[in-house]
Amino acid sequence: MTERISTKHLYLIVGAFLAMLGVAIGLEQFWFLGVPIAVSIIALALFRLDLLFLLITALTPLSISVDDIGGGFGLHLPTEPLMFGLMLVFLIRVFYDGHFDSRVLKHPITLVLGINMSWILITCFTSEEPLVSAKFFISRLWFVIGFYFIATQVFRKPENITRFLWLYIVPLTGVVVYTVIMHATHQFEEKPAHWVMQPFFKDHTIYGAILAMFYPVVIAYLWSRKLSINTKILIGFVILILTLGIVLSYTRAAWVSLAVALVLLLVILARVRFWILAVLGVAVLVGLFTFQDEILMKLEKNRQDSSGDLAEHVNSISNVATDASNLERINRWSAALRMFSERPVFGFGPGSYKFHYASYQHSSQLTIISTNFGDLGNAHSEYFGPLAETGVLGLVTFLLIIGVTIYYYVILYQRVKSREVRIPLIGTLLGFTTYITHGFLNNFLDLDKASVPFWGFLAILVAIDVYHKQQDDTLEEPAGH
């Protein structure tokens, strides 16, 4: 009897919806077609937060940027509204339950992240652009809560680590195929390579950065013993597609970041002692300082600009004499330093650089792509940007996140016994390295494309450290979780 009543209710609900749908279409109210999708997403948020998390991950490479939704604010659709909802549901649950795993909360990465977020919040109150800074903080909050705190709990099931990575990689591969096809219609010339990835990526710099970030991850899975030969052949095809995408992106910073990641891999495999690396690092810094004039003179002799010829394009990386892109970066960094010197403690406020840097440019450093209106983006650096916007503590706390993360990655990789746990660990370590290297030349952590993997990689590290480092040979869920 109960089953008949339930079936009857189901028929009534479906019938009522179809009737309302017919009326809505008749009245040309086509927004009603989105109601089932909205209901499904709300259901996921209420009952399967992990599936909503993974859905957002899969949508991120395909998200579209809307530059102005009103008030000068931009938004990434559909991901950021979903992230905001994910954050709200999570916070309500934590407030209601009064509990979150203390091992994650006490982890050193969480602690330095908390310090960094606290300082960003403080500088919002001293900001020259309070509304901009508030939006910056809230968007950073939904990135961090969604793809660090929620992610650590989703990754308690270790198979979700692999799902997270591949749910980003697969649609990203689709975007690369789309981009290569679009690029082919322009005979693979260098100039169109800057925008053919639109609307999925704003330009070739963020596109190249994300490809470089996931490139080591995909390669790492070739060493998995759990995957069949057919699956590894498919992974090989993905590697070829990503390789093609990286080369045709003409993103010099991405190429450099992959070279740095390769050097780090060799260092880890060779088990080079930390003190040796420290001595080498100091020696390099001393050498750069001692011979800075000679190095600058050498660089200024390089007149090779960006080019469609790959060899010439690589050579243009060190051109600080005539290459407009390189010179504009120096202009932006110099403006950031001048802003920092004026407000060294609190900075101008999170997200405020682009509204104020124009007046801090020096006429001798202006390039053909400079603007006096400050309307062409940010500081082009994950390091100079925070320095100008959040002062010295903003930069120091961000560097702490990077330093503590790299330290725990290397230490954990040496301690983990399971080959299957080591694979995502080394892949994301190298991917994280490409981003922090790329960060010297560009900054993208205000974009969903970069924030999802950046904070997600940190969550993978913490989840493995807290929940999975004692596993022997499989990525299976530990007993009791």
C-alpha positions as CSV (number, residue, x, y, z in Angstrom):
1,M,0.0,0.0,0.0
2,T,2.8,2.4,1.0
3,E,4.6,1.6,-2.3
4,R,1.4,2.4,-4.3
5,I,1.0,5.7,-2.5
6,S,4.6,6.7,-3.1
7,T,4.3,5.8,-6.8
8,K,1.1,7.8,-7.0
9,H,2.8,10.8,-5.4
10,L,5.7,10.5,-7.9
11,Y,3.3,10.5,-10.8
12,L,1.5,13.6,-9.4
13,I,4.8,15.5,-9.0
14,V,6.0,14.6,-12.5
15,G,2.6,15.4,-14.0
16,A,2.4,18.8,-12.2
17,F,6.0,19.6,-13.3
18,L,5.2,18.7,-16.9
19,A,2.1,20.8,-16.8
20,M,4.0,23.8,-15.4
21,L,6.7,23.3,-18.0
22,G,4.1,23.4,-20.8
23,V,2.6,26.6,-19.4
24,A,6.1,28.2,-19.0
25,I,7.1,27.3,-22.6
26,G,3.8,28.7,-23.8
27,L,4.5,31.9,-22.0
28,E,8.1,31.9,-23.3
29,Q,9.5,31.7,-19.8
30,F,12.3,29.4,-20.8
31,W,14.2,29.9,-17.5
32,F,11.8,27.3,-16.1
33,L,13.9,24.6,-18.0
34,G,16.7,25.2,-15.5
35,V,14.5,24.3,-12.5
36,P,15.4,20.5,-12.6
37,I,19.1,21.4,-12.7
38,A,18.7,23.8,-9.8
39,V,16.8,21.2,-7.8
40,S,19.4,18.5,-8.5
41,I,22.2,20.8,-7.4
42,I,20.4,21.7,-4.2
43,A,19.8,18.0,-3.5
44,L,23.6,17.3,-4.0
45,A,24.4,20.2,-1.6
46,L,22.1,18.8,1.1
47,F,22.8,15.1,0.7
48,R,26.0,14.5,-1.2
49,L,28.4,17.4,-0.7
50,D,31.3,15.3,-2.1
51,L,29.5,14.8,-5.4
52,L,28.9,18.6,-5.7
53,F,32.5,19.2,-5.0
54,L,33.5,16.8,-7.8
55,L,30.9,18.3,-10.2
56,I,32.4,21.8,-9.6
57,T,35.9,20.3,-10.3
58,A,34.7,18.9,-13.7
59,L,33.1,22.2,-14.6
60,T,36.0,24.4,-13.8
61,P,38.0,23.9,-17.0
62,L,34.8,24.7,-19.0
63,S,33.7,27.7,-16.9
64,I,33.2,31.0,-18.7
65,S,34.3,34.4,-17.3
66,V,31.8,37.3,-17.2
67,D,33.9,40.4,-16.7
68,D,31.2,42.7,-15.5
69,I,28.0,41.5,-13.6
70,G,27.5,45.0,-12.2
71,G,29.5,47.3,-10.0
72,G,32.6,46.4,-11.9
73,F,32.7,42.9,-10.5
74,G,33.4,39.8,-12.6
75,L,32.3,36.2,-12.1
76,H,33.1,32.7,-13.4
77,L,30.0,30.8,-14.4
78,P,28.8,28.3,-13.4
79,T,31.5,27.5,-10.9
80,E,31.7,30.5,-8.5
81,P,28.0,30.5,-7.6
82,L,28.2,26.8,-7.0
83,M,31.3,27.3,-4.9
84,F,29.5,30.0,-2.8
85,G,26.7,27.5,-2.2
86,L,29.1,24.7,-1.4
87,M,30.8,27.0,1.2
88,L,27.5,28.1,2.8
89,V,26.2,24.5,3.2
90,F,29.6,23.4,4.6
91,L,29.7,26.2,7.1
92,I,26.1,25.6,8.2
93,R,26.9,21.9,8.7
94,V,30.1,22.6,10.7
95,F,28.2,25.2,12.9
96,Y,25.4,22.7,13.4
97,D,27.6,19.7,14.2
98,G,30.2,21.8,16.0
99,H,33.0,19.6,14.7
100,F,35.7,19.5,12.1
101,D,38.7,17.1,12.1
102,S,41.2,18.6,14.6
103,R,44.1,16.9,12.8
104,V,43.4,18.9,9.7
105,L,42.9,22.1,11.7
106,K,46.2,21.6,13.6
107,H,48.2,20.8,10.5
108,P,51.0,23.3,9.9
109,I,49.7,24.1,6.4
110,T,46.3,24.9,7.8
111,L,47.9,27.1,10.4
112,V,49.9,29.2,8.0
113,L,46.9,29.4,5.6
114,G,44.8,30.7,8.5
115,I,47.4,33.3,9.3
116,N,47.5,34.4,5.6
117,M,43.7,34.6,5.4
118,S,43.5,36.5,8.7
119,W,45.9,39.1,7.4
120,I,44.0,39.5,4.1
121,L,40.9,40.1,6.1
122,I,42.6,42.7,8.2
123,T,43.9,44.6,5.2
124,C,40.3,44.7,3.8
125,F,39.5,47.2,6.5
126,T,42.4,49.4,5.6
127,S,41.9,49.1,1.9
128,E,41.7,52.0,-0.6
129,E,39.0,50.0,-2.4
130,P,36.8,48.4,0.4
131,L,34.2,46.8,-1.9
132,V,36.8,45.3,-4.2
133,S,38.8,43.9,-1.2
134,A,35.7,42.5,0.3
135,K,34.8,40.7,-2.9
136,F,38.5,39.5,-3.2
137,F,38.4,38.1,0.4
138,I,35.0,36.4,-0.1
139,S,36.0,34.8,-3.4
140,R,39.3,33.6,-1.8
141,L,37.3,32.2,1.1
142,W,35.1,30.1,-1.1
143,F,38.1,28.8,-3.0
144,V,39.9,27.9,0.3
145,I,36.9,26.5,2.1
146,G,35.7,24.5,-0.9
147,F,39.0,23.2,-2.3
148,Y,41.1,23.0,0.9
149,F,38.9,22.3,3.9
150,I,36.0,20.4,2.2
151,A,38.5,18.8,-0.1
152,T,40.5,17.3,2.8
153,Q,37.3,15.5,3.9
154,V,36.4,14.4,0.4
155,F,39.9,13.0,0.1
156,R,39.4,10.8,3.2
157,K,38.3,8.3,0.5
158,P,41.6,8.0,-1.4
159,E,39.9,7.1,-4.6
160,N,38.5,10.6,-4.6
161,I,42.0,12.0,-5.0
162,T,42.3,10.3,-8.4
163,R,38.7,11.3,-9.3
164,F,39.4,14.9,-8.5
165,L,42.6,15.0,-10.6
166,W,41.1,13.3,-13.6
167,L,37.8,15.1,-13.4
168,Y,39.8,18.2,-14.1
169,I,42.2,16.6,-16.6
170,V,39.6,15.1,-18.9
171,P,37.6,18.3,-19.7
172,L,40.9,20.2,-19.8
173,T,42.1,17.8,-22.5
174,G,38.8,18.6,-24.4
175,V,39.6,22.3,-24.2
176,V,43.1,21.6,-25.6
177,V,41.6,19.7,-28.5
178,Y,39.2,22.6,-29.1
179,T,42.0,25.1,-28.9
180,V,44.3,23.2,-31.3
181,I,41.5,23.0,-33.9
182,M,40.8,26.7,-33.6
183,H,44.5,27.4,-33.8
184,A,44.8,25.3,-37.0
185,T,42.3,27.6,-38.7
186,H,44.9,30.3,-38.2
187,Q,47.8,28.2,-39.5
188,F,49.2,27.9,-35.9
189,E,50.6,31.4,-36.0
190,E,51.9,33.0,-32.8
191,K,49.5,35.9,-32.4
192,P,46.3,33.9,-32.6
193,A,47.8,31.6,-29.9
194,H,47.1,34.4,-27.4
195,W,43.3,34.1,-27.7
196,V,42.2,30.9,-29.5
197,M,41.5,29.2,-26.2
198,Q,38.6,31.6,-25.5
199,P,36.0,31.4,-24.1
200,F,37.3,28.8,-21.7
201,F,40.5,30.6,-20.9
202,K,41.0,34.3,-21.0
203,D,44.4,34.1,-22.7
204,H,47.4,31.9,-23.4
205,T,49.2,32.7,-20.1
206,I,46.6,31.1,-17.7
207,Y,46.0,28.4,-20.3
208,G,49.7,27.5,-20.4
209,A,50.0,27.7,-16.6
210,I,47.2,25.2,-16.0
211,L,48.5,22.8,-18.7
212,A,51.9,22.9,-17.0
213,M,50.3,22.3,-13.6
214,F,48.6,19.0,-14.7
215,Y,51.3,17.8,-17.1
216,P,53.4,16.1,-14.3
217,V,50.2,14.7,-12.7
218,V,49.3,12.8,-16.0
219,I,52.8,11.5,-16.5
220,A,53.0,10.3,-12.9
221,Y,50.0,7.9,-13.5
222,L,51.9,6.0,-16.1
223,W,53.8,4.4,-13.1
224,S,50.6,3.1,-11.5
225,R,50.4,-0.7,-11.1
226,K,46.6,-0.6,-10.8
227,L,46.0,0.7,-14.3
228,S,45.6,-1.6,-17.3
229,I,47.8,-1.3,-20.4
230,N,44.8,0.0,-22.3
231,T,44.3,2.7,-19.7
232,K,48.0,3.7,-19.9
233,I,47.7,3.9,-23.7
234,L,44.9,6.4,-23.2
235,I,47.0,8.3,-20.7
236,G,49.7,8.4,-23.3
237,F,47.3,10.0,-25.8
238,V,46.4,12.6,-23.1
239,I,50.1,13.3,-22.6
240,L,50.5,13.9,-26.4
241,I,47.5,16.2,-26.5
242,L,48.7,18.2,-23.4
243,T,52.3,18.4,-24.9
244,L,50.8,19.8,-28.1
245,G,48.8,22.3,-26.1
246,I,51.8,23.4,-24.1
247,V,54.0,23.9,-27.2
248,L,51.3,25.7,-29.2
249,S,50.4,27.9,-26.2
250,Y,53.6,30.0,-26.8
251,T,53.6,30.5,-23.0
252,R,57.3,30.9,-22.2
253,A,56.6,31.0,-18.4
254,A,55.0,27.5,-18.6
255,W,58.0,26.1,-20.4
256,V,60.3,27.5,-17.8
257,S,58.1,26.2,-14.9
258,L,58.3,22.6,-16.4
259,A,62.1,22.9,-16.5
260,V,62.2,23.9,-12.9
261,A,59.8,21.0,-12.0
262,L,62.1,18.6,-13.8
263,V,65.2,19.8,-11.8
264,L,63.2,19.4,-8.6
265,L,62.3,15.8,-9.6
266,L,66.0,15.0,-10.2
267,V,66.9,16.5,-6.9
268,I,64.3,14.4,-5.1
269,L,65.2,11.2,-6.9
270,A,68.9,11.8,-6.2
271,R,68.0,12.4,-2.5
272,V,70.2,15.5,-2.4
273,R,70.7,16.7,1.2
274,F,68.9,19.9,2.3
275,W,72.1,21.6,3.4
276,I,73.7,21.1,0.0
277,L,70.6,22.7,-1.6
278,A,70.9,25.6,0.9
279,V,74.6,26.1,0.1
280,L,73.9,26.1,-3.6
281,G,71.0,28.5,-3.2
282,V,73.1,30.9,-1.2
283,A,75.9,30.6,-3.8
284,V,73.5,31.4,-6.6
285,L,72.2,34.4,-4.8
286,V,75.7,35.7,-4.0
287,G,76.7,35.1,-7.6
288,L,73.7,37.0,-8.9
289,F,74.3,39.9,-6.6
290,T,78.1,40.0,-7.3
291,F,77.8,39.9,-11.1
292,Q,74.4,41.7,-11.4
293,D,75.9,44.4,-13.7
294,E,77.5,41.8,-16.0
295,I,74.3,39.7,-16.1
296,L,72.2,42.7,-16.9
297,M,74.5,43.8,-19.7
298,K,74.4,40.3,-21.2
299,L,70.6,40.3,-21.0
300,E,70.3,43.7,-22.6
301,K,72.2,42.4,-25.7
302,N,69.4,39.9,-26.3
303,R,67.1,41.6,-28.8
304,Q,65.1,38.6,-29.8
305,D,61.3,39.4,-29.5
306,S,58.4,37.0,-29.2
307,S,58.2,35.0,-32.4
308,G,56.3,32.3,-34.2
309,D,59.5,30.3,-34.5
310,L,59.8,28.2,-31.3
311,A,63.6,28.5,-31.0
312,E,63.4,32.3,-31.3
313,H,60.4,32.4,-28.9
314,V,62.5,30.5,-26.3
315,N,65.4,32.8,-26.8
316,S,63.1,35.8,-26.2
317,I,62.6,34.7,-22.6
318,S,65.6,36.6,-21.4
319,N,65.1,39.7,-23.6
320,V,64.7,42.6,-21.3
321,A,65.8,45.2,-23.8
322,T,63.1,45.2,-26.5
323,D,60.4,42.5,-25.8
324,A,57.3,44.4,-24.9
325,S,55.8,41.6,-22.7
326,N,59.0,41.3,-20.6
327,L,59.4,45.1,-20.3
328,E,55.8,45.5,-19.3
329,R,56.2,43.0,-16.5
330,I,59.2,45.0,-15.2
331,N,57.1,48.1,-15.4
332,R,54.3,46.4,-13.3
333,W,56.7,45.1,-10.8
334,S,58.4,48.4,-10.4
335,A,55.0,50.1,-9.9
336,A,54.2,47.4,-7.2
337,L,57.4,48.2,-5.4
338,R,56.7,51.9,-5.4
339,M,53.2,51.2,-4.0
340,F,54.8,49.0,-1.4
341,S,57.3,51.6,-0.4
342,E,54.4,54.1,0.2
343,R,52.2,51.6,2.2
344,P,54.6,48.8,3.4
345,V,52.5,47.5,6.3
346,F,48.9,47.2,5.1
347,G,49.3,47.8,1.4
348,F,46.6,49.3,-0.8
349,G,44.1,46.5,-0.1
350,P,43.4,43.0,-1.6
351,G,42.5,43.3,-5.3
352,S,43.3,47.0,-5.5
353,Y,46.5,47.0,-7.5
354,K,44.9,47.4,-10.9
355,F,43.0,50.5,-9.7
356,H,46.1,52.4,-8.4
357,Y,49.2,51.2,-10.2
358,A,48.9,53.6,-13.2
359,S,50.1,56.7,-11.2
360,Y,53.1,54.7,-9.9
361,Q,54.5,53.9,-13.3
362,H,57.7,55.7,-14.3
363,S,57.7,57.3,-17.7
364,S,61.1,55.7,-18.5
365,Q,59.6,52.2,-18.0
366,L,56.4,52.6,-20.1
367,T,56.1,50.3,-23.1
368,I,53.9,50.2,-26.2
369,I,51.4,48.1,-24.2
370,S,51.4,50.2,-21.1
371,T,48.3,52.2,-20.1
372,N,47.8,55.3,-18.0
373,F,44.4,54.2,-17.0
374,G,45.5,51.1,-15.1
375,D,42.9,49.0,-17.0
376,L,45.1,46.1,-18.3
377,G,45.2,43.7,-15.4
378,N,47.3,43.0,-12.3
379,A,50.9,43.0,-11.2
380,H,51.8,39.9,-13.2
381,S,53.3,38.2,-10.1
382,E,52.0,36.2,-7.2
383,Y,54.7,37.9,-5.1
384,F,54.8,41.5,-6.1
385,G,51.0,41.7,-6.2
386,P,50.5,40.7,-2.5
387,L,53.4,43.0,-1.6
388,A,51.6,46.0,-3.0
389,E,48.1,45.0,-1.9
390,T,48.6,43.5,1.6
391,G,52.1,44.7,2.6
392,V,55.1,42.8,3.8
393,L,53.1,40.4,6.0
394,G,50.9,39.5,3.0
395,L,53.9,38.4,1.1
396,V,55.6,36.7,4.0
397,T,52.6,34.7,5.0
398,F,52.1,33.6,1.3
399,L,55.7,32.6,1.1
400,L,55.2,30.6,4.4
401,I,52.4,28.7,2.7
402,I,54.7,27.8,-0.2
403,G,57.7,26.9,2.0
404,V,55.7,24.7,4.5
405,T,53.9,23.0,1.6
406,I,57.1,22.2,-0.3
407,Y,58.8,20.9,2.9
408,Y,55.9,18.6,3.8
409,Y,55.6,17.4,0.2
410,V,59.2,16.3,0.1
411,I,59.3,14.8,3.6
412,L,56.0,12.9,3.0
413,Y,57.1,11.6,-0.4
414,Q,60.1,10.0,1.3
415,R,58.1,8.5,4.1
416,V,55.1,7.1,2.2
417,K,55.4,3.4,1.4
418,S,52.6,2.9,-1.0
419,R,53.5,3.4,-4.7
420,E,49.8,4.2,-5.5
421,V,49.8,7.0,-2.8
422,R,53.2,8.3,-4.0
423,I,51.9,8.8,-7.6
424,P,49.4,11.7,-6.9
425,L,51.9,13.0,-4.3
426,I,54.8,13.4,-6.7
427,G,52.5,14.5,-9.5
428,T,50.9,17.3,-7.5
429,L,54.2,18.3,-5.9
430,L,55.7,18.9,-9.4
431,G,52.4,20.6,-10.6
432,F,52.5,22.9,-7.5
433,T,56.1,23.7,-8.3
434,T,55.2,24.7,-11.9
435,Y,52.7,27.1,-10.5
436,I,54.8,28.8,-7.9
437,T,57.5,29.2,-10.6
438,H,55.0,30.6,-13.0
439,G,53.9,32.9,-10.2
440,F,57.0,35.0,-10.6
441,L,55.7,36.1,-14.0
442,N,51.9,36.0,-13.6
443,N,49.2,35.7,-10.9
444,F,46.0,33.8,-11.4
445,L,44.8,32.8,-7.9
446,D,41.8,35.1,-8.3
447,L,40.6,32.8,-11.1
448,D,38.8,29.5,-10.6
449,K,41.0,27.7,-13.1
450,A,44.1,28.1,-11.0
451,S,42.6,28.2,-7.5
452,V,40.8,24.9,-7.7
453,P,44.1,22.9,-8.4
454,F,46.3,25.2,-6.3
455,W,44.3,24.7,-3.1
456,G,43.2,21.2,-4.1
457,F,46.9,20.1,-4.3
458,L,47.4,21.4,-0.8
459,A,44.4,19.4,0.3
460,I,45.7,16.2,-1.3
461,L,49.0,16.7,0.6
462,V,47.2,17.2,4.0
463,A,44.8,14.4,3.4
464,I,47.6,11.9,2.6
465,D,49.6,13.1,5.6
466,V,46.6,12.8,8.0
467,Y,44.8,9.8,6.6
468,H,46.8,7.7,4.1
469,K,50.5,7.9,4.8
470,Q,50.6,4.5,6.5
471,Q,49.1,2.6,3.6
472,D,51.3,-0.1,2.1
473,D,50.4,-0.7,-1.5
474,T,46.9,0.4,-2.4
475,L,44.8,3.5,-2.5
476,E,41.9,1.9,-0.7
477,E,40.0,3.5,2.1
478,P,41.6,2.8,5.5
479,A,39.6,0.9,8.0
480,G,37.4,3.2,10.2
481,H,37.1,6.0,7.6
